[in-house]
Amino acid sequence: MESMTGYASLEGKTSQFSFSIEVKTLNTKFLEVYINVPRFLRHEEATYSSAVKEYMSRGKVEVSIDVFDWSEDRQISINSDLIKSYFKQLSSAEKVLPEDRRFSLDTILSFDGVVTKGRTSLSSDSQKKIEKALHKALASAVKMRQQEGKSIERDVLGSLKAIVSNVSHISKLTKNSAAEQFNKLKDRVSSLVNADMDTQRLYTEFALITDRLDISEELSRLKDHIAKFKQTCTLNEAIGKKLDFISQEMFREINTIASKSNRSDVAHAVVDVKNLIDKIREQCRNVV
């Protein structure tokens, strides 16, 4: 069992720059991948997204890559014609300013377009190192997801054990429920009707009523769902949606049991089971 919540981060260095990678994953119905990278890495987004899909099949995954400490000198060019134009305009402006107001070359060099740096390009070595680091970060995030998944599995199976105990208690309480209901109805009606009433018709009606109150089938299906839930937990695949569906079926059966039974002790056990199933469903929403 694997959780959809995970985190990992690491830093690395290439001949061009230093970088950091952060991977965050949260729960969602499907796989959603978001890649946040500097502009010069955007053409690699598809590669990074494919890497995520190698490790994860469900969840909201955010990958952020930051680049800093550039060590590679980029080519610089100076626009001489633009400098001459700025100088000409500034020289004219100086004539109407006080003598202590003079413009230096540094002022001109700071103007837009005078100095330009070459476009940043990603070397093959840097590309390989970032991809390798990303795979390492993703593997680390998956490891965290698996650890949390084990914790969720322990909690879920603990709740399931409590459900089994309650279901067993309900089974014992209602073991002879149908016969008891039949006898109660028979005694009650016998005290109210004439002796010459059609006994066979009366018994038929009793049988129909007690059959509607019988919960043996619901208990049997509920036990089957519990067994299926346990078996699904052992599968080495995405099981979150399957577990949620089985939990829904468990809830459906316990609801029917609640509507059929008119015993207070059964009602109390049913409430406990409902609460436990709700807890399981909430946890399963964070399972891959």
C-alpha atoms as a printed R data frame, in Angstrom:
    type eleno elety resid chain resno       x       y       z
1   ATOM     1    CA   MET     A     1   0.000   0.000   0.000
2   ATOM     2    CA   GLU     A     2   1.356   3.411  -0.994
3   ATOM     3    CA   SER     A     3   0.253   6.843   0.175
4   ATOM     4    CA   MET     A     4  -0.169   9.729  -2.270
5   ATOM     5    CA   THR     A     5   1.573  12.139   0.128
6   ATOM     6    CA   GLY     A     6   5.335  12.449  -0.207
7   ATOM     7    CA   TYR     A     7   8.240  14.875  -0.330
8   ATOM     8    CA   ALA     A     8  11.882  14.939  -1.383
9   ATOM     9    CA   SER     A     9  14.535  17.567  -2.120
10  ATOM    10    CA   LEU     A    10  18.189  17.591  -3.082
11  ATOM    11    CA   GLU     A    11  20.890  19.850  -4.495
12  ATOM    12    CA   GLY     A    12  23.453  19.262  -7.196
13  ATOM    13    CA   LYS     A    13  26.108  20.985  -9.271
14  ATOM    14    CA   THR     A    14  27.163  20.961 -12.906
15  ATOM    15    CA   SER     A    15  29.990  22.677 -14.774
16  ATOM    16    CA   GLN     A    16  27.538  25.486 -15.551
17  ATOM    17    CA   PHE     A    17  25.625  26.068 -12.332
18  ATOM    18    CA   SER     A    18  24.283  24.717  -9.040
19  ATOM    19    CA   PHE     A    19  20.673  23.550  -8.812
20  ATOM    20    CA   SER     A    20  18.045  22.305  -6.391
21  ATOM    21    CA   ILE     A    21  15.134  19.923  -7.004
22  ATOM    22    CA   GLU     A    22  11.999  19.666  -4.886
23  ATOM    23    CA   VAL     A    23   9.273  17.040  -5.332
24  ATOM    24    CA   LYS     A    24   5.944  17.337  -3.495
25  ATOM    25    CA   THR     A    25   3.027  14.936  -3.908
26  ATOM    26    CA   LEU     A    26  -0.544  15.222  -2.615
27  ATOM    27    CA   ASN     A    27  -3.693  13.160  -2.964
28  ATOM    28    CA   THR     A    28  -6.050  13.561  -5.898
29  ATOM    29    CA   LYS     A    29  -8.249  11.264  -8.001
30  ATOM    30    CA   PHE     A    30  -5.846  10.934 -10.925
31  ATOM    31    CA   LEU     A    31  -2.214  11.679 -11.787
32  ATOM    32    CA   GLU     A    32  -1.595  15.423 -12.150
33  ATOM    33    CA   VAL     A    33   1.946  16.585 -12.937
34  ATOM    34    CA   TYR     A    34   3.137  20.187 -12.582
35  ATOM    35    CA   ILE     A    35   6.671  21.164 -13.637
36  ATOM    36    CA   ASN     A    36   8.148  24.482 -12.457
37  ATOM    37    CA   VAL     A    37  11.509  25.297 -14.071
38  ATOM    38    CA   PRO     A    38  13.503  28.336 -15.293
39  ATOM    39    CA   ARG     A    39  12.749  29.514 -18.821
40  ATOM    40    CA   PHE     A    40  15.860  27.956 -20.378
41  ATOM    41    CA   LEU     A    41  14.746  24.507 -19.097
42  ATOM    42    CA   ARG     A    42  11.182  24.657 -20.383
43  ATOM    43    CA   HIS     A    43  11.978  22.619 -23.479
44  ATOM    44    CA   GLU     A    44  12.818  19.755 -21.071
45  ATOM    45    CA   GLU     A    45   9.423  19.787 -19.317
46  ATOM    46    CA   ALA     A    46   8.136  16.779 -21.285
47  ATOM    47    CA   THR     A    47  11.211  14.780 -20.267
48  ATOM    48    CA   TYR     A    48  10.733  15.636 -16.604
49  ATOM    49    CA   SER     A    49   7.014  14.836 -16.795
50  ATOM    50    CA   SER     A    50   7.771  11.423 -18.322
51  ATOM    51    CA   ALA     A    51  10.193  10.729 -15.483
52  ATOM    52    CA   VAL     A    52   7.432  11.402 -12.943
53  ATOM    53    CA   LYS     A    53   5.128   8.925 -14.709
54  ATOM    54    CA   GLU     A    54   7.798   6.222 -14.389
55  ATOM    55    CA   TYR     A    55   7.550   6.427 -10.608
56  ATOM    56    CA   MET     A    56   3.969   7.486  -9.848
57  ATOM    57    CA   SER     A    57   0.555   6.548 -11.214
58  ATOM    58    CA   ARG     A    58  -1.712   8.673  -9.032
59  ATOM    59    CA   GLY     A    59  -1.589  11.920  -7.064
60  ATOM    60    CA   LYS     A    60  -0.827  15.587  -7.608
61  ATOM    61    CA   VAL     A    61   2.929  15.849  -8.241
62  ATOM    62    CA   GLU     A    62   4.779  19.174  -8.203
63  ATOM    63    CA   VAL     A    63   8.392  19.258  -9.407
64  ATOM    64    CA   SER     A    64  10.354  22.488  -8.913
65  ATOM    65    CA   ILE     A    65  13.882  22.991 -10.269
66  ATOM    66    CA   ASP     A    66  15.851  26.121  -9.335
67  ATOM    67    CA   VAL     A    67  19.208  27.150 -10.801
68  ATOM    68    CA   PHE     A    68  21.749  29.409  -9.057
69  ATOM    69    CA   ASP     A    69  25.479  30.252  -8.789
70  ATOM    70    CA   TRP     A    70  26.256  30.327 -12.498
71  ATOM    71    CA   SER     A    71  29.941  29.498 -13.014
72  ATOM    72    CA   GLU     A    72  29.973  29.678 -16.781
73  ATOM    73    CA   ASP     A    73  30.902  33.017 -18.404
74  ATOM    74    CA   ARG     A    74  28.339  34.017 -20.991
75  ATOM    75    CA   GLN     A    75  29.332  36.014 -24.053
76  ATOM    76    CA   ILE     A    76  28.849  39.763 -23.659
77  ATOM    77    CA   SER     A    77  28.363  42.274 -26.475
78  ATOM    78    CA   ILE     A    78  28.343  46.084 -26.350
79  ATOM    79    CA   ASN     A    79  26.294  48.151 -28.788
80  ATOM    80    CA   SER     A    80  28.759  50.949 -29.762
81  ATOM    81    CA   ASP     A    81  26.271  52.758 -31.990
82  ATOM    82    CA   LEU     A    82  23.763  52.930 -29.162
83  ATOM    83    CA   ILE     A    83  26.449  54.268 -26.806
84  ATOM    84    CA   LYS     A    84  27.255  57.063 -29.294
85  ATOM    85    CA   SER     A    85  23.571  57.946 -29.552
86  ATOM    86    CA   TYR     A    86  23.150  58.035 -25.761
87  ATOM    87    CA   PHE     A    87  26.363  60.095 -25.434
88  ATOM    88    CA   LYS     A    88  25.148  62.618 -27.955
89  ATOM    89    CA   GLN     A    89  21.838  63.040 -26.159
90  ATOM    90    CA   LEU     A    90  23.488  63.268 -22.744
91  ATOM    91    CA   SER     A    91  26.042  65.832 -23.940
92  ATOM    92    CA   SER     A    92  23.187  68.061 -25.074
93  ATOM    93    CA   ALA     A    93  21.486  67.606 -21.701
94  ATOM    94    CA   GLU     A    94  24.684  68.561 -19.824
95  ATOM    95    CA   LYS     A    95  24.682  72.042 -21.364
96  ATOM    96    CA   VAL     A    96  21.556  73.010 -19.429
97  ATOM    97    CA   LEU     A    97  22.652  71.362 -16.152
98  ATOM    98    CA   PRO     A    98  24.968  72.730 -13.432
99  ATOM    99    CA   GLU     A    99  28.673  72.087 -14.012
100 ATOM   100    CA   ASP     A   100  28.827  69.595 -11.138
101 ATOM   101    CA   ARG     A   101  26.294  67.394 -12.917
102 ATOM   102    CA   ARG     A   102  28.206  65.238 -15.355
103 ATOM   103    CA   PHE     A   103  27.423  61.809 -16.773
104 ATOM   104    CA   SER     A   104  29.929  58.947 -16.560
105 ATOM   105    CA   LEU     A   105  30.372  55.992 -18.874
106 ATOM   106    CA   ASP     A   106  28.879  53.737 -16.145
107 ATOM   107    CA   THR     A   107  25.616  55.615 -16.511
108 ATOM   108    CA   ILE     A   108  25.486  54.911 -20.228
109 ATOM   109    CA   LEU     A   109  26.398  51.238 -19.785
110 ATOM   110    CA   SER     A   110  23.405  50.781 -17.457
111 ATOM   111    CA   PHE     A   111  20.913  51.843 -20.130
112 ATOM   112    CA   ASP     A   112  18.755  49.199 -21.829
113 ATOM   113    CA   GLY     A   113  20.277  47.574 -24.895
114 ATOM   114    CA   VAL     A   114  23.823  48.860 -24.438
115 ATOM   115    CA   VAL     A   115  25.197  45.664 -22.912
116 ATOM   116    CA   THR     A   116  23.670  42.266 -23.763
117 ATOM   117    CA   LYS     A   117  24.600  38.810 -22.513
118 ATOM   118    CA   GLY     A   118  24.487  35.688 -24.629
119 ATOM   119    CA   ARG     A   119  21.469  33.392 -24.310
120 ATOM   120    CA   THR     A   120  21.745  30.721 -21.634
121 ATOM   121    CA   SER     A   121  21.994  27.230 -23.092
122 ATOM   122    CA   LEU     A   122  21.902  23.903 -21.309
123 ATOM   123    CA   SER     A   123  24.896  21.646 -21.921
124 ATOM   124    CA   SER     A   124  24.399  17.903 -22.374
125 ATOM   125    CA   ASP     A   125  26.371  17.283 -19.173
126 ATOM   126    CA   SER     A   126  24.102  19.602 -17.161
127 ATOM   127    CA   GLN     A   127  21.031  18.011 -18.704
128 ATOM   128    CA   LYS     A   128  22.153  14.503 -17.723
129 ATOM   129    CA   LYS     A   129  22.989  15.544 -14.163
130 ATOM   130    CA   ILE     A   130  19.608  17.228 -13.656
131 ATOM   131    CA   GLU     A   131  17.753  14.185 -15.010
132 ATOM   132    CA   LYS     A   132  19.773  11.834 -12.796
133 ATOM   133    CA   ALA     A   133  19.080  14.005  -9.748
134 ATOM   134    CA   LEU     A   134  15.371  14.160 -10.623
135 ATOM   135    CA   HIS     A   135  15.135  10.370 -10.754
136 ATOM   136    CA   LYS     A   136  16.860  10.180  -7.387
137 ATOM   137    CA   ALA     A   137  14.437  12.734  -5.889
138 ATOM   138    CA   LEU     A   138  11.418  10.895  -7.308
139 ATOM   139    CA   ALA     A   139  12.661   7.579  -5.896
140 ATOM   140    CA   SER     A   140  13.097   9.237  -2.507
141 ATOM   141    CA   ALA     A   141   9.562  10.682  -2.648
142 ATOM   142    CA   VAL     A   142   8.165   7.251  -3.528
143 ATOM   143    CA   LYS     A   143  10.029   5.724  -0.582
144 ATOM   144    CA   MET     A   144   8.368   8.259   1.721
145 ATOM   145    CA   ARG     A   145   4.983   7.481   0.159
146 ATOM   146    CA   GLN     A   146   5.525   3.777   0.787
147 ATOM   147    CA   GLN     A   147   6.483   4.368   4.416
148 ATOM   148    CA   GLU     A   148   3.351   6.418   4.985
149 ATOM   149    CA   GLY     A   149   1.383   3.758   3.128
150 ATOM   150    CA   LYS     A   150   2.510   1.156   5.664
151 ATOM   151    CA   SER     A   151   1.274   3.389   8.465
152 ATOM   152    CA   ILE     A   152  -2.094   3.820   6.735
153 ATOM   153    CA   GLU     A   153  -2.317   0.054   6.185
154 ATOM   154    CA   ARG     A   154  -1.766  -0.625   9.896
155 ATOM   155    CA   ASP     A   155  -4.529   1.834  10.821
156 ATOM   156    CA   VAL     A   156  -6.927   0.504   8.176
157 ATOM   157    CA   LEU     A   157  -6.406  -3.139   9.144
158 ATOM   158    CA   GLY     A   158  -6.845  -2.176  12.796
159 ATOM   159    CA   SER     A   159 -10.198  -0.600  11.967
160 ATOM   160    CA   LEU     A   160 -11.124  -3.637   9.876
161 ATOM   161    CA   LYS     A   161 -10.333  -5.918  12.830
162 ATOM   162    CA   ALA     A   162 -12.715  -3.870  14.987
163 ATOM   163    CA   ILE     A   163 -15.382  -4.154  12.276
164 ATOM   164    CA   VAL     A   164 -14.976  -7.951  12.210
165 ATOM   165    CA   SER     A   165 -15.444  -8.036  15.979
166 ATOM   166    CA   ASN     A   166 -18.622  -5.951  15.757
167 ATOM   167    CA   VAL     A   167 -20.020  -8.021  12.888
168 ATOM   168    CA   SER     A   168 -19.378 -11.194  14.865
169 ATOM   169    CA   HIS     A   169 -21.229  -9.642  17.805
170 ATOM   170    CA   ILE     A   170 -24.173  -8.701  15.556
171 ATOM   171    CA   SER     A   171 -24.269 -12.264  14.171
172 ATOM   172    CA   LYS     A   172 -24.497 -13.702  17.672
173 ATOM   173    CA   LEU     A   173 -27.195 -11.252  18.708
174 ATOM   174    CA   THR     A   174 -29.331 -12.020  15.648
175 ATOM   175    CA   LYS     A   175 -28.649 -15.748  15.351
176 ATOM   176    CA   ASN     A   176 -32.254 -16.696  16.131
177 ATOM   177    CA   SER     A   177 -33.745 -13.349  15.283
178 ATOM   178    CA   ALA     A   178 -36.095 -14.580  12.537
179 ATOM   179    CA   ALA     A   179 -37.573 -17.319  14.727
180 ATOM   180    CA   GLU     A   180 -37.927 -14.940  17.662
181 ATOM   181    CA   GLN     A   181 -39.727 -12.381  15.521
182 ATOM   182    CA   PHE     A   182 -42.043 -15.095  14.157
183 ATOM   183    CA   ASN     A   183 -42.994 -16.326  17.643
184 ATOM   184    CA   LYS     A   184 -43.557 -12.802  18.957
185 ATOM   185    CA   LEU     A   185 -45.847 -11.940  16.070
186 ATOM   186    CA   LYS     A   186 -47.729 -15.218  16.404
187 ATOM   187    CA   ASP     A   187 -48.336 -14.750  20.133
188 ATOM   188    CA   ARG     A   188 -49.408 -11.143  19.678
189 ATOM   189    CA   VAL     A   189 -51.854 -11.888  16.875
190 ATOM   190    CA   SER     A   190 -53.218 -15.019  18.580
191 ATOM   191    CA   SER     A   191 -54.346 -12.909  21.505
192 ATOM   192    CA   LEU     A   192 -56.261 -10.580  19.180
193 ATOM   193    CA   VAL     A   193 -57.986 -12.836  16.642
194 ATOM   194    CA   ASN     A   194 -60.693 -15.475  16.772
195 ATOM   195    CA   ALA     A   195 -59.794 -19.113  17.022
196 ATOM   196    CA   ASP     A   196 -61.405 -19.887  13.652
197 ATOM   197    CA   MET     A   197 -59.076 -17.572  11.713
198 ATOM   198    CA   ASP     A   198 -57.220 -19.052   8.706
199 ATOM   199    CA   THR     A   199 -54.036 -20.269  10.438
200 ATOM   200    CA   GLN     A   200 -52.232 -21.164   7.210
201 ATOM   201    CA   ARG     A   201 -52.767 -17.663   5.780
202 ATOM   202    CA   LEU     A   202 -51.606 -16.168   9.049
203 ATOM   203    CA   TYR     A   203 -48.396 -18.214   9.027
204 ATOM   204    CA   THR     A   204 -47.721 -17.185   5.433
205 ATOM   205    CA   GLU     A   205 -47.978 -13.511   6.367
206 ATOM   206    CA   PHE     A   206 -45.734 -14.106   9.368
207 ATOM   207    CA   ALA     A   207 -43.143 -15.767   7.158
208 ATOM   208    CA   LEU     A   208 -43.092 -12.813   4.776
209 ATOM   209    CA   ILE     A   209 -42.671 -10.318   7.605
210 ATOM   210    CA   THR     A   210 -39.891 -12.248   9.327
211 ATOM   211    CA   ASP     A   211 -38.112 -12.744   5.995
212 ATOM   212    CA   ARG     A   212 -37.995  -8.962   5.550
213 ATOM   213    CA   LEU     A   213 -36.450  -8.688   9.012
214 ATOM   214    CA   ASP     A   214 -33.826 -11.391   8.377
215 ATOM   215    CA   ILE     A   215 -30.275  -9.922   8.027
216 ATOM   216    CA   SER     A   216 -28.353 -13.160   7.433
217 ATOM   217    CA   GLU     A   217 -27.754 -12.383   3.744
218 ATOM   218    CA   GLU     A   218 -26.501  -8.878   4.524
219 ATOM   219    CA   LEU     A   219 -24.147 -10.242   7.166
220 ATOM   220    CA   SER     A   220 -22.837 -12.836   4.710
221 ATOM   221    CA   ARG     A   221 -22.188 -10.216   2.002
222 ATOM   222    CA   LEU     A   222 -20.566  -7.895   4.546
223 ATOM   223    CA   LYS     A   223 -18.172 -10.672   5.586
224 ATOM   224    CA   ASP     A   224 -17.361 -11.314   1.917
225 ATOM   225    CA   HIS     A   225 -16.556  -7.609   1.419
226 ATOM   226    CA   ILE     A   226 -14.281  -7.656   4.468
227 ATOM   227    CA   ALA     A   227 -12.401 -10.675   3.094
228 ATOM   228    CA   LYS     A   228 -12.092  -8.977  -0.309
229 ATOM   229    CA   PHE     A   229 -10.794  -5.811   1.363
230 ATOM   230    CA   LYS     A   230  -8.070  -7.761   3.179
231 ATOM   231    CA   GLN     A   231  -7.073  -9.568  -0.009
232 ATOM   232    CA   THR     A   232  -6.905  -6.300  -1.991
233 ATOM   233    CA   CYS     A   233  -4.556  -4.783   0.609
234 ATOM   234    CA   THR     A   234  -1.955  -7.421  -0.300
235 ATOM   235    CA   LEU     A   235  -1.867  -6.501  -4.016
236 ATOM   236    CA   ASN     A   236   1.264  -4.799  -5.342
237 ATOM   237    CA   GLU     A   237  -0.557  -2.258  -7.505
238 ATOM   238    CA   ALA     A   238  -2.755   0.851  -7.318
239 ATOM   239    CA   ILE     A   239  -5.525  -0.194  -4.921
240 ATOM   240    CA   GLY     A   240  -6.915   3.079  -3.501
241 ATOM   241    CA   LYS     A   241  -9.968   3.225  -5.761
242 ATOM   242    CA   LYS     A   242 -10.707  -0.481  -5.264
243 ATOM   243    CA   LEU     A   243 -10.562  -0.128  -1.487
244 ATOM   244    CA   ASP     A   244 -12.844   2.900  -1.601
245 ATOM   245    CA   PHE     A   245 -15.385   0.978  -3.703
246 ATOM   246    CA   ILE     A   246 -15.319  -2.048  -1.384
247 ATOM   247    CA   SER     A   247 -15.762   0.287   1.594
248 ATOM   248    CA   GLN     A   248 -18.846   1.764  -0.073
249 ATOM   249    CA   GLU     A   249 -20.311  -1.730  -0.466
250 ATOM   250    CA   MET     A   250 -19.567  -2.479   3.199
251 ATOM   251    CA   PHE     A   251 -21.392   0.709   4.170
252 ATOM   252    CA   ARG     A   252 -24.361  -0.252   1.991
253 ATOM   253    CA   GLU     A   253 -24.730  -3.615   3.746
254 ATOM   254    CA   ILE     A   254 -24.439  -2.202   7.267
255 ATOM   255    CA   ASN     A   255 -27.033   0.434   6.364
256 ATOM   256    CA   THR     A   256 -29.453  -2.297   5.295
257 ATOM   257    CA   ILE     A   257 -28.791  -4.178   8.523
258 ATOM   258    CA   ALA     A   258 -29.572  -1.000  10.470
259 ATOM   259    CA   SER     A   259 -32.885  -0.520   8.632
260 ATOM   260    CA   LYS     A   260 -33.966  -4.142   9.162
261 ATOM   261    CA   SER     A   261 -33.026  -4.609  12.791
262 ATOM   262    CA   ASN     A   262 -35.161  -3.138  15.579
263 ATOM   263    CA   ARG     A   263 -32.863  -4.147  18.433
264 ATOM   264    CA   SER     A   264 -31.046  -1.447  20.366
265 ATOM   265    CA   ASP     A   265 -27.948  -3.601  21.011
266 ATOM   266    CA   VAL     A   266 -27.617  -4.247  17.275
267 ATOM   267    CA   ALA     A   267 -28.134  -0.543  16.558
268 ATOM   268    CA   HIS     A   268 -25.232   0.369  18.866
269 ATOM   269    CA   ALA     A   269 -22.918  -2.111  17.114
270 ATOM   270    CA   VAL     A   270 -24.053  -0.801  13.718
271 ATOM   271    CA   VAL     A   271 -23.102   2.774  14.705
272 ATOM   272    CA   ASP     A   272 -19.604   1.594  15.645
273 ATOM   273    CA   VAL     A   273 -19.225  -0.212  12.309
274 ATOM   274    CA   LYS     A   274 -20.384   2.864  10.361
275 ATOM   275    CA   ASN     A   275 -17.860   5.067  12.136
276 ATOM   276    CA   LEU     A   276 -15.065   2.602  11.434
277 ATOM   277    CA   ILE     A   277 -15.994   2.348   7.735
278 ATOM   278    CA   ASP     A   278 -16.046   6.152   7.471
279 ATOM   279    CA   LYS     A   279 -12.559   6.244   8.971
280 ATOM   280    CA   ILE     A   280 -11.327   3.623   6.498
281 ATOM   281    CA   ARG     A   281 -12.813   5.486   3.523
282 ATOM   282    CA   GLU     A   282 -11.146   8.716   4.619
283 ATOM   283    CA   GLN     A   283  -7.757   6.979   4.815
284 ATOM   284    CA   CYS     A   284  -8.222   5.157   1.517
285 ATOM   285    CA   ARG     A   285  -8.667   8.492  -0.276
286 ATOM   286    CA   ASN     A   286  -4.920   9.019   0.288
287 ATOM   287    CA   VAL     A   287  -3.926   5.600  -1.039
288 ATOM   288    CA   VAL     A   288  -2.536   5.173  -4.550
